[in-house]
Amino acid sequence: MTTTTDSTAFTGAVGSGLTRVEGRDKVTGAARYAGEIPFADLAHGWLVLSTVARGRISEVRDADVLAMPGVLTVLHHGNAPRVETDYVGMLGRPNPVVGLFQHDRVPFVGWPVAMVVAETPEQAREAAEALVVRYDEEEPHDVAFFAGHPGAYMPPSGVMAEAETAKGDLEAELAAAAFVVDEAYTTPEEHHSSMEPHAATARWDEGRLDVVDSNQGSTWVAAELALIFSLDPSAVRVRSEHVGGAFGSKGLSPHQVAAVMGATVLQRPVRVVLTRRQMFSLVGFRSPTAQRVRLAADADGRLRVFDHRSQSLTSTVHEFVETSAVLGRVLYDADAHHTLHTLVRLDVPSPSWMRAPGEAPGSFAVESALDELAEKCGVDPIALRVRNETSVGPVSGLPFSSRNVVTCFEEGARRFGWADRDPRPGVRREGRWLIGTGTAAATYPSGVSPSTAAVTAEPDGSFTVRINAADIGTGARTAMTLVAADALEVDPDRVQVRIGDSDLGPAMIAGGSMGTRSWAWAVMLAAGEVRERLALGGGIPPEGITARSNTADVIGALPQLERHSFGAQFAEAAVDVTTGEVRVRRLLGIYAAGTIVNPLTARSQFIGGMTWGLSMALHEEAIRDQASGGHVGADLADYHFASHADVPVIEADWVDDHIPDDPIGIKGIGEIGVVGVAAAIANAVWHATGVRHRELPIRPDRVLRAAQAAKEAKSA
């Protein structure tokens, strides 16, 4: 068949609102997730987790369990296959928790100590709950996190950020300043419990390991499994077509390794699905933070000092830094500028990436402190931020690819009605409700990573795109459809996109707000070449016309710039003076995020992030029992988060954000929506009540205590 791209009829795909191409399959149940795909002769594994916070396993009494109906094997440190965890992978050294059953040490409650494999999940669960594990040496543990912990240390600079940055003389500038804010802010442990639990099925297929998984990057997981099991990379295939949420948690986790171990021992497919409670221990979380922010300004509000120090926790077996102090390295410059991360090792699971790691808790502290400085200076909070706008990175000194945060504030203020706001706190009342409004800035990096793609012009006039992207619910599959259609100059319905298969070639993971920018670049290059070859004429052979791309060289040629998305968050909150209840009435987010590929899914991403920010501000808080070292209520009944009744009208929109000389013009949007929302709400609560809240979540009991303390202080 002879075909062309028919560019004369094409009006542009990128920027049009296209409903999810797989949407019908998802709502009708046709889309299969990792835990639903059938396999012949499938066995089921169930992990057994430690009940002590620190000690050694003395005995795994598996004899009685092996005699239970349907039980096929019990794997533990005494009989499990040996694996390799002393390697450097895509994101550094792996968390030792993935090196399952390699020794008898237990470093925290919830450490995997065994796995029961049985014919059915019900049999596996019953046997796992019956398995007796004895601990010979239960040792004292420490799970207490608090500001100024004596064990705090500065970690070496790692994958995510430098531990410390500094310029100027802090003390001299503080002494010379007209206004100073010096306050402490805390955020609790938080968990990203995605709708779809973590699940993986492993099988050996003619000597090749085949894993069906729910993950954020099949390239990543396949490479890590090859290293762990000492396999040639070509001997591992990982597929992950549909993913029901991830938020940073779906990389390499114990369940994938457990499934491979079970399949290796039994030589049949083995599936392992984590329970909701197990997810609280095994897939990471956001560390609590204890932050100190010192700001000093001239009489006109110009910053002379920016000092942000953040302490977070890590486990005793794997180091992870919640990089909360990175926000000021982008947003605010000062004559004296200092940021610092410190860590405390505790007997807890390792924290990990969680939507907007670093920026989410860091923005609460920094943007709350900016609001306090505005109050002291007698300057409008938006005017203060505009006054301190910078054209280069405060730490790097590099220019920004584009920086339209002031435009976001201007548009947001217009739409929110900020000009009508009485700046005095505690003056607006509706019955027993005090009403206030607040704002905060938002930013998140917009990086890019090398990826490969292939685009084929098929003989029937359609086009097939192959790229190992991961659609974790963001609409990535639909975005790539639009990008390819745009580059090919055809209608989107002529484009089919295949993703989520490590055999498709290496590509960036869905993480760090880098996925769409990275994948789109590879797709554009391959699609552009196909369009050029079609323009030469000659028809399409039976095998089609295929072009392949690799963006490594073009990414390497990018100039060094500060590349970030920006935004402005606005919140209106009502506070019940009798009960301490806080209700958010309005949220508005305005963003500068480059070219918006699909307005429908982009707005969904922004609103989802803002909803999470509301939940962070008012609800989410994981509590650890100091005696046992484990969670109190590790489930979605006791871990509170925003429900539909808690979520008000949320508006999200964007301003034009052209990126000069950028080959693709796309920025990341998956994480910026959560950044700054908690601060905007906290600032709104202050504006309503006149009382600052520097500890999240802003619970009713804390509101009442703070109001009482303020009343007593006023009368003293």
C-alpha positions, 0 to 999 in steps of 0.5 A: 500500500502507498501512503503519505502523512497527508500533512495538508489536513493536519492541524496539530495534535500536541496541545489538544485534549485527547481522552486516554487511549486505554481509558475504555479498557480500564473502566471496563476491566479489559486492561489487566494489571500485574496481579490479574494476568493468568498463567498456567500452573501458577503458584502464589508466594506470601511474605512473612515479615519480622515482628521484632525491630532488631535481632537475629533469627534463631529458627524458622519452624517450617516442618508443620507448615510444609505439611499444610494443604497446598504448600509447595515450599518455604524459603528463608535464610537457611535455604534460599538461592544466593543473590548479589547485592554488592553492585552499583545500579541505575540509582546507586547501591540497592536497598539491602532489603531486596537481598532476601533471605541472605542472613539471619539479621533483622534490622527493623519490624517488617523485614522479610524473614521467609516466604511461603509458596502454595497452590493458591493465595489463600493457602499461602496466606494461611500457611504464612500466618501459621509459620513460627519464627524464633528470634534468638537475640532481640536487641534494643532498638531506637525508632525515635526521630526528633530535632537535634538528635545527637546521632545526626550526621551530614551524609556524603553527596549522593544521587539526588543532591549535594549535602551542603551549599554555602556562600556569604557570611550568615552571622554578619548578614543576620546582624545587619538585617532589619527583619529576621525569621528563625523558626522550626518546622516539622513534617511527619512520616508519610506513605504512598500507598498506591491504589494497585498494590505491588505485584509481580509474577516470575517464570522461566521461559526457555532459559529466559527470566520473564517477569510481569510486574507493576513498576515505574520502569521496566528497563530499570527493574530488568537491569537490577534483576539481572545484577541480583541474580547474576544473569546476562541482561539479555536473559531478563524481560520485564513487562509492565503494561498497566500500572495503578499508581506508583508515586516513587514506590514502584522500583525494585522491591522485595516482592519481585526478587521473591517471585524470581526466587520462587520460580527458580526453586519450583520451576513454575510461575510464582506470583507475589502480591504485597498486602496493604500492611506489607507496603508500609514496611517494604516499598519506602515512605517519606521520612519525617523532617525537622527543619530550621529556616532562618531568613533575614531581610532589609527594610524593603524586604530584600533577602540578605540571609537564606538558611535552610537546614533539614534533618531526616531519618534513614535506616541502619542498612541503606542511606536515603536523604529526604532533600528538603533543603533543595527548594531554596537552591532554586527559588530564593537568592540572598547575600548569605545563602546556606542549605544543609541536609543531615541524617539520623540512622534508626531501626526503621525501614529505609525511606525512599522517593515519594511524590516531589521528594524533598520539595514537598516537605521543604516547601512547607517550611520555606514558604511558611517562613516567607509568609512570616517574613512578609508579616514582619516586613509589612509586605504583601506575601506575593510582593515579597516574593516578586521583590526577591525574584532571581534570574540565575540559580542561587547556588549554581549561578546558571541562567534559567531555561525559563522562569515564569513564577511571577507570571504565575503569581500575577495570574493566580492573584487575578483569578483568586481575587487576591487584591480584595484580601484584607491582610490583617489576620483573624478579621473575616468571620462567618458564624463560628468559622474564621476565614483566611487565604494564603499563597506559596510558590512551587517549583520542581526540576525538569530534567531529561534522560537518554531514551530510545524509541522506534516508530514504524509506518505500517503498510495499512497506513497506521503507525506503531510507536515502541518505547519502554515508557511507563504509564503509572496513571499519568496518561503517558501512553496518550501523551506519546500518541499525541507527540508521535501524531504531531511529529508524523503530521497525522491524526492521533487515531492512526498511531498505536503506542506500545510501552512497558516492556524491557525488550523495547529498549532502554528508556527513562523511568517514570520518575523525577518528572522526567518521563514525558520530556525524555520519552517525547524527545526520542519519539519525535526524533524517530517519528520525524525520520519516518515522516522524512522517508515517507516524503521521498515516496516509493511506497511502504514495503510489507515489513513497513518503514522503521526508524530508531532513535537514541537521544544520548548525544542530543541530550549531552549537547544541551547547554548547562541551564537551570531547568525547572517547572514553576507555580503559584498555589492559592488556598482559602481555609475555614477554621471552626473556633469551637472544634478546631476543624480546618476546611479548605474551601478553595484551591487554585494552582497556576503553573509554568510548565513548558508545552502542555502535551495533553490538557486533559491529563495535565490538569488531572496531574496538577489537581491530583498533586494539589489534593495530595498537598491538602491531605499532607497539610491536614491529615497524613501522619504515620505513627511508630510505636516506640515500644515495638518499633512498628507502625500504629495502624499500618493500613488505610483505616488508621492512616488518614488521608483526604477523602472526597468530602475533604476536597473542595473545588480545585482549579488548576491552569497554566501560563505560556512558558516558552523555552527558548532554544529548547528542542522539545519545549516540554517540562515535567508536571507530575510532582509540582502540583503537591509542592507548596500546597501545604504551606499555602493552607498553613498560611491561610490558617494563620490568616484566618486565626492569627496563629502559626502552625509549623507542625504538620498535619494541622489537626483539630487538637493542635489548632485548639492547643495553639489557640489556647496558647496564643490566648494565654500568651496575649493575656500574660 
